[in-house]
């Protein structure tokens, strides 16, 4: 995840890094957010999305 207004690691940089990982990575740009996602308004929604993603990734396979 990256903020659309991140000037330290802009979304284009994060997209290029995610592409290096291929299917093992996902990338999402959060509109109106900057670099310090956990310290900005709306962090709760971002954290919930991260937890949901982690739950999906860590599901046991049958």
RANORUR-V174590 format. One record per pair of residues at least 24 apart in sequence whose ideal C-beta (glycine too) atoms are under 6 Angstrom apart, sorted by sequence separation. I is the first residue (numbers start at 0). J is the second residue. If there is no record, write none. Layout:
I/J, I/J
This chain:
3/28, 0/27, 1/28, 2/29, 3/30, 7/34, 5/33, 0/29, 4/33, 5/34, 2/32, 2/33, 2/36
